[in-house]
Amino acid sequence: MSIQYTIACNGDALFVRTSGYDESLEEVEAYGNAIIRECLQCGAKRVLCDETALEYRLSTLDTFNIGKSLVSRIQNKPITIAIACNPQFREDARFFENVVVNRGLTLRMFPDVESAEIWLMNAHQD
C-alpha cells in the first residue's frame, strides 16, 4: 500500500490524515503537491498532518531533496505546518524538520497529533 491520504479544509486550517508508506520520491512529491494545491485553493495558513500511520521509507538523500523541494514551492507563502509522525521514524522526521527549518519554513514534527495541534494553534496567531 502506497501513500493514502485525506485532506479537509476548515477556515484557514488544513487537516491531512495519511497512512501507508512512501514508495518513491515522486509519490512523496505528489502528496506534497496535493497539500500545497489544497492550501492555495482554500486559503489555508495552517496545516496539521497526521502521519502517525505513515511509514517513512525514503533514503536520507531523498528526504533532503523533498525538503528542499517543499521549501522552494511554498517559501513565500505564510504557511505554518505541524506534522505528527510515528515515533519509530523520529530520526528521519527530525532530519526533514532541520532541512526545511534551516531554509526558512515554519514546520515542526511531533510524536502525536495532540501536541502538534497545540503547537500549531499557538504558533500561528495573527
GROMACS elastic network, one bead per residue, 0.5 to 0.9 nm:
[ bonds ]
;  ai    aj funct       b0    kb
    1     4     6  0.78604   500
    1    19     6  0.87307   500
    1    20     6  0.54927   500
    1    21     6  0.66878   500
    1    22     6  0.88503   500
    1    23     6  0.86620   500
    2    19     6  0.81080   500
    2    20     6  0.52452   500
    2    21     6  0.50729   500
    2    22     6  0.58560   500
    2    23     6  0.59888   500
    2    27     6  0.82208   500
    3    18     6  0.68698   500
    3    19     6  0.58970   500
    3    21     6  0.52258   500
    3    22     6  0.56753   500
    3    23     6  0.76702   500
    3    27     6  0.75116   500
    3    28     6  0.79066   500
    3    31     6  0.77578   500
    3    54     6  0.73715   500
    3    55     6  0.88616   500
    4    17     6  0.83175   500
    4    18     6  0.56488   500
    4    19     6  0.52819   500
    4    20     6  0.59950   500
    4    21     6  0.82263   500
    4    31     6  0.88660   500
    4    54     6  0.86631   500
    5    16     6  0.67456   500
    5    17     6  0.54336   500
    5    19     6  0.63922   500
    5    20     6  0.87408   500
    5    31     6  0.81939   500
    6    15     6  0.81341   500
    6    16     6  0.56697   500
    6    17     6  0.54335   500
    6    18     6  0.67329   500
    7    14     6  0.69410   500
    7    15     6  0.57135   500
    7    17     6  0.67826   500
    7    18     6  0.89062   500
    7    34     6  0.87513   500
    7    35     6  0.74684   500
    7    38     6  0.78960   500
    8    13     6  0.84957   500
    8    14     6  0.57654   500
    8    15     6  0.51733   500
    8    16     6  0.65400   500
    8    17     6  0.89158   500
    8    38     6  0.86588   500
    9    12     6  0.73712   500
    9    13     6  0.58763   500
    9    15     6  0.62326   500
    9    16     6  0.88175   500
    9    38     6  0.78846   500
    9    39     6  0.80377   500
    9    42     6  0.67012   500
    9    43     6  0.88986   500
    9    44     6  0.73209   500
   10    13     6  0.53195   500
   10    14     6  0.62478   500
   10    15     6  0.78082   500
   10    42     6  0.84396   500
   10    44     6  0.81595   500
   11    14     6  0.79809   500
   11    42     6  0.76751   500
   11    43     6  0.78396   500
   11    44     6  0.69503   500
   12    39     6  0.84983   500
   12    42     6  0.73681   500
   12    43     6  0.59571   500
   12    45     6  0.54010   500
   12    46     6  0.63343   500
   12    47     6  0.87073   500
   13    39     6  0.82496   500
   13    42     6  0.87051   500
   13    43     6  0.82496   500
   13    45     6  0.61319   500
   13    47     6  0.57303   500
   13    48     6  0.75714   500
   14    35     6  0.82969   500
   14    38     6  0.79449   500
   14    39     6  0.67978   500
   14    42     6  0.84292   500
   14    44     6  0.59334   500
   14    45     6  0.79157   500
   14    46     6  0.61787   500
   14    48     6  0.62334   500
   14    49     6  0.82411   500
   15    46     6  0.86382   500
   15    47     6  0.60295   500
   15    48     6  0.50119   500
   15    49     6  0.60507   500
   15    50     6  0.78640   500
   16    35     6  0.79482   500
   16    47     6  0.75611   500
   16    48     6  0.61538   500
   16    50     6  0.60013   500
   16    51     6  0.81558   500
   17    48     6  0.85389   500
   17    49     6  0.59535   500
   17    51     6  0.63418   500
   17    52     6  0.85295   500
   17    53     6  0.84756   500
   18    49     6  0.73647   500
   18    50     6  0.60465   500
   18    51     6  0.50405   500
   18    52     6  0.75460   500
   18    53     6  0.64396   500
   18    54     6  0.60483   500
   19    50     6  0.86196   500
   19    51     6  0.64832   500
   19    52     6  0.74625   500
   19    55     6  0.75106   500
   20    53     6  0.65754   500
   20    55     6  0.61800   500
   20    56     6  0.89933   500
   21    53     6  0.84354   500
   21    54     6  0.52749   500
   21    56     6  0.60381   500
   21    57     6  0.67727   500
   22    25     6  0.76738   500
   22    27     6  0.66699   500
   22    28     6  0.62879   500
   22    54     6  0.76928   500
   22    55     6  0.67299   500
   22    56     6  0.59873   500
   22    57     6  0.57796   500
   22    58     6  0.67397   500
   23    26     6  0.83870   500
   23    27     6  0.65776   500
   23    28     6  0.79331   500
   23    56     6  0.88648   500
   23    57     6  0.69780   500
   23    58     6  0.75255   500
   24    27     6  0.52384   500
   24    28     6  0.65074   500
   24    29     6  0.87078   500
   24    57     6  0.82276   500
   24    58     6  0.68427   500
   24    62     6  0.86551   500
   25    28     6  0.52093   500
   25    29     6  0.61656   500
   25    30     6  0.86785   500
   25    58     6  0.70601   500
   25    62     6  0.63024   500
   25    63     6  0.81954   500
   25    65     6  0.85870   500
   25    66     6  0.72294   500
   26    29     6  0.50277   500
   26    30     6  0.61949   500
   26    31     6  0.86524   500
   27    30     6  0.50892   500
   27    31     6  0.62577   500
   27    32     6  0.86744   500
   28    32     6  0.61600   500
   28    33     6  0.85066   500
   28    58     6  0.89355   500
   28    66     6  0.75814   500
   29    32     6  0.50426   500
   29    33     6  0.59900   500
   29    34     6  0.85515   500
   29    66     6  0.68382   500
   29    69     6  0.81859   500
   29    70     6  0.81814   500
   30    34     6  0.61425   500
   30    35     6  0.87391   500
   31    34     6  0.52091   500
   31    35     6  0.65262   500
   31    36     6  0.88423   500
   32    35     6  0.52010   500
   32    36     6  0.62441   500
   32    37     6  0.85701   500
   32    66     6  0.88497   500
   32    70     6  0.72304   500
   33    36     6  0.50485   500
   33    37     6  0.59377   500
   33    38     6  0.84783   500
   33    70     6  0.84465   500
   33    73     6  0.86675   500
   34    37     6  0.51343   500
   34    38     6  0.61735   500
   34    39     6  0.86260   500
   35    38     6  0.51680   500
   35    39     6  0.61736   500
   35    40     6  0.87366   500
   35    47     6  0.85694   500
   36    39     6  0.50229   500
   36    40     6  0.62989   500
   36    41     6  0.86553   500
   36    70     6  0.89476   500
   36    73     6  0.81609   500
   36    74     6  0.76004   500
   37    40     6  0.52584   500
   37    41     6  0.62140   500
   37    42     6  0.87948   500
   38    41     6  0.50038   500
   38    42     6  0.61483   500
   38    43     6  0.80915   500
   38    44     6  0.78843   500
   39    42     6  0.55185   500
   39    43     6  0.55176   500
   39    45     6  0.71839   500
   39    46     6  0.84116   500
   39    47     6  0.80498   500
   39    79     6  0.84308   500
   40    43     6  0.51612   500
   40    44     6  0.67016   500
   40    45     6  0.89183   500
   41    44     6  0.79714   500
   44    47     6  0.71959   500
   44    79     6  0.73298   500
   45    77     6  0.82331   500
   45    78     6  0.59922   500
   45    80     6  0.61843   500
   45    81     6  0.84940   500
   45   124     6  0.81737   500
   46    78     6  0.84994   500
   46    79     6  0.55759   500
   46    81     6  0.58972   500
   46    82     6  0.80249   500
   46   120     6  0.70568   500
   46   121     6  0.83029   500
   46   124     6  0.72479   500
   47    79     6  0.72996   500
   47    80     6  0.62299   500
   47    82     6  0.62078   500
   47    83     6  0.81292   500
   47   120     6  0.79098   500
   48    80     6  0.87110   500
   48    81     6  0.60831   500
   48    83     6  0.59299   500
   48    84     6  0.78474   500
   48   113     6  0.81926   500
   48   116     6  0.72187   500
   48   117     6  0.67468   500
   48   120     6  0.74087   500
   49    52     6  0.88333   500
   49    81     6  0.76887   500
   49    82     6  0.62862   500
   49    84     6  0.61909   500
   49    85     6  0.84166   500
   49   113     6  0.81297   500
   49   116     6  0.85981   500
   50    53     6  0.77010   500
   50    54     6  0.85629   500
   50    82     6  0.86089   500
   50    83     6  0.60557   500
   50    85     6  0.66783   500
   50   112     6  0.80334   500
   50   113     6  0.61863   500
   50   116     6  0.87794   500
   51    54     6  0.50385   500
   51    55     6  0.82021   500
   51    83     6  0.67017   500
   51    84     6  0.55249   500
   51    86     6  0.67676   500
   51   113     6  0.87515   500
   52    55     6  0.81078   500
   52    83     6  0.87686   500
   52    84     6  0.58994   500
   52    87     6  0.78182   500
   52   111     6  0.77835   500
   52   112     6  0.72116   500
   52   113     6  0.80265   500
   53    85     6  0.75431   500
   53    86     6  0.65496   500
   54    85     6  0.73608   500
   54    86     6  0.70796   500
   55    85     6  0.88000   500
   55    86     6  0.75624   500
   55    88     6  0.86891   500
   55    89     6  0.75242   500
   56    59     6  0.89161   500
   56    86     6  0.88500   500
   56    89     6  0.65468   500
   56    92     6  0.75439   500
   56    93     6  0.85511   500
   58    61     6  0.79893   500
   58    62     6  0.58157   500
   58    63     6  0.60193   500
   58    92     6  0.88151   500
   59    62     6  0.51623   500
   59    63     6  0.61258   500
   59    64     6  0.85929   500
   60    63     6  0.50205   500
   60    64     6  0.61766   500
   60    65     6  0.86500   500
   60    92     6  0.75371   500
   60    95     6  0.83023   500
   60    96     6  0.89194   500
   61    64     6  0.50509   500
   61    65     6  0.62032   500
   61    66     6  0.86513   500
   62    66     6  0.60261   500
   62    67     6  0.84662   500
   63    66     6  0.52217   500
   63    67     6  0.62045   500
   63    68     6  0.87419   500
   63    92     6  0.77275   500
   63    95     6  0.79376   500
   63    96     6  0.62456   500
   63    99     6  0.86899   500
   64    67     6  0.52006   500
   64    68     6  0.63533   500
   64    69     6  0.86780   500
   64    95     6  0.78651   500
   64    96     6  0.65527   500
   64    99     6  0.63926   500
   64   100     6  0.86791   500
   65    68     6  0.51254   500
   65    69     6  0.60828   500
   65    70     6  0.85667   500
   65    99     6  0.89326   500
   66    70     6  0.60546   500
   66    71     6  0.86488   500
   66    96     6  0.83726   500
   67    70     6  0.51639   500
   67    71     6  0.63464   500
   67    72     6  0.87347   500
   67    96     6  0.60677   500
   67    97     6  0.80268   500
   67    98     6  0.89188   500
   67    99     6  0.58596   500
   67   100     6  0.54311   500
   68    71     6  0.52987   500
   68    72     6  0.62908   500
   68    73     6  0.88492   500
   68    99     6  0.69743   500
   68   100     6  0.65672   500
   68   103     6  0.77334   500
   69    72     6  0.51770   500
   69    73     6  0.63974   500
   69    74     6  0.89489   500
   70    73     6  0.53035   500
   70    74     6  0.64528   500
   70    75     6  0.80386   500
   70   100     6  0.76778   500
   70   105     6  0.89353   500
   71    74     6  0.54022   500
   71    75     6  0.50709   500
   71    76     6  0.88118   500
   71   100     6  0.61757   500
   71   101     6  0.88073   500
   71   103     6  0.68433   500
   71   104     6  0.76035   500
   71   105     6  0.63161   500
   72    75     6  0.56195   500
   72    76     6  0.84711   500
   72   103     6  0.89362   500
   73    76     6  0.81600   500
   73    77     6  0.87861   500
   74    77     6  0.53394   500
   74    78     6  0.81299   500
   74    79     6  0.75918   500
   74   105     6  0.80921   500
   75    78     6  0.79013   500
   75    79     6  0.84508   500
   75   103     6  0.83277   500
   75   104     6  0.70205   500
   75   105     6  0.62914   500
   76    79     6  0.87444   500
   78   105     6  0.89882   500
   78   106     6  0.87024   500
   79   105     6  0.80383   500
   79   106     6  0.71925   500
   79   107     6  0.87470   500
   79   124     6  0.88179   500
   80   105     6  0.76239   500
   80   106     6  0.51329   500
   80   107     6  0.59640   500
   80   108     6  0.87171   500
   80   120     6  0.71888   500
   80   123     6  0.77771   500
   80   124     6  0.68061   500
   81   105     6  0.84508   500
   81   106     6  0.63151   500
   81   108     6  0.66020   500
   81   109     6  0.86428   500
   81   120     6  0.71100   500
   82   106     6  0.85664   500
   82   107     6  0.56765   500
   82   108     6  0.51058   500
   82   109     6  0.60169   500
   82   110     6  0.73663   500
   82   113     6  0.87609   500
   82   116     6  0.54243   500
   82   117     6  0.71370   500
   82   119     6  0.75091   500
   82   120     6  0.59928   500
   83    93     6  0.89036   500
   83   107     6  0.76566   500
   83   108     6  0.63070   500
   83   110     6  0.60256   500
   83   111     6  0.85137   500
   83   112     6  0.85120   500
   83   113     6  0.76992   500
   83   116     6  0.64022   500
   83   117     6  0.88688   500
   84    87     6  0.87887   500
   84   108     6  0.85861   500
   84   109     6  0.58164   500
   84   111     6  0.54520   500
   84   112     6  0.50383   500
   84   113     6  0.51577   500
   84   114     6  0.84461   500
   84   115     6  0.81704   500
   84   116     6  0.60143   500
   84   117     6  0.88005   500
   85    88     6  0.82777   500
   85    89     6  0.71174   500
   85    90     6  0.73277   500
   85    93     6  0.72797   500
   85   109     6  0.68668   500
   85   110     6  0.61475   500
   85   111     6  0.54822   500
   85   112     6  0.66778   500
   85   113     6  0.81715   500
   86    89     6  0.57553   500
   86    90     6  0.70270   500
   86    93     6  0.89648   500
   86   110     6  0.86014   500
   86   111     6  0.62071   500
   86   112     6  0.76807   500
   87    91     6  0.85970   500
   87    93     6  0.88082   500
   87   110     6  0.82704   500
   87   111     6  0.53758   500
   87   112     6  0.82534   500
   88    91     6  0.81368   500
   89    92     6  0.55052   500
   89    93     6  0.61794   500
   89    94     6  0.87370   500
   90    94     6  0.60352   500
   90    95     6  0.85173   500
   90   109     6  0.84435   500
   90   110     6  0.85390   500
   90   111     6  0.77021   500
   91    94     6  0.52044   500
   91    95     6  0.62014   500
   91    96     6  0.86744   500
   92    95     6  0.51275   500
   92    96     6  0.62405   500
   92    97     6  0.86206   500
   93    96     6  0.51316   500
   93    97     6  0.61269   500
   93    98     6  0.86433   500
   93   109     6  0.63973   500
   93   110     6  0.86070   500
   94    98     6  0.61261   500
   94    99     6  0.86227   500
   94   108     6  0.84960   500
   94   109     6  0.68146   500
   95    98     6  0.51393   500
   95    99     6  0.62799   500
   95   100     6  0.88842   500
   96    99     6  0.51191   500
   96   100     6  0.64141   500
   96   101     6  0.85381   500
   96   109     6  0.86971   500
   97   100     6  0.54603   500
   97   101     6  0.59076   500
   97   102     6  0.82937   500
   97   107     6  0.65681   500
   97   108     6  0.61535   500
   97   109     6  0.65093   500
   98   101     6  0.52159   500
   98   102     6  0.57811   500
   98   103     6  0.84831   500
   99   102     6  0.55062   500
   99   103     6  0.66446   500
  100   103     6  0.51429   500
  100   104     6  0.65509   500
  100   105     6  0.55121   500
  100   106     6  0.78455   500
  100   107     6  0.72846   500
  101   104     6  0.50959   500
  101   106     6  0.61060   500
  101   107     6  0.64438   500
  101   108     6  0.82603   500
  102   105     6  0.74850   500
  108   116     6  0.77698   500
  108   119     6  0.85162   500
  108   120     6  0.87435   500
  109   112     6  0.89559   500
  109   116     6  0.73232   500
  110   113     6  0.72057   500
  110   114     6  0.88206   500
  110   115     6  0.66220   500
  110   116     6  0.56012   500
  111   114     6  0.89123   500
  111   115     6  0.76949   500
  111   116     6  0.79740   500
  112   115     6  0.59157   500
  112   116     6  0.64861   500
  112   117     6  0.88696   500
  113   116     6  0.50425   500
  113   117     6  0.60377   500
  113   118     6  0.86400   500
  114   117     6  0.52022   500
  114   118     6  0.62866   500
  114   119     6  0.87270   500
  115   118     6  0.51215   500
  115   119     6  0.61855   500
  115   120     6  0.85199   500
  116   119     6  0.52830   500
  116   120     6  0.60841   500
  116   121     6  0.86713   500
  117   120     6  0.50594   500
  117   121     6  0.61487   500
  117   122     6  0.85925   500
  118   121     6  0.53470   500
  118   122     6  0.62726   500
  118   123     6  0.84631   500
  119   122     6  0.51767   500
  119   123     6  0.56931   500
  119   124     6  0.84476   500
  120   123     6  0.51087   500
  120   124     6  0.61617   500
  121   124     6  0.57995   500
  121   125     6  0.70884   500
  122   125     6  0.62598   500
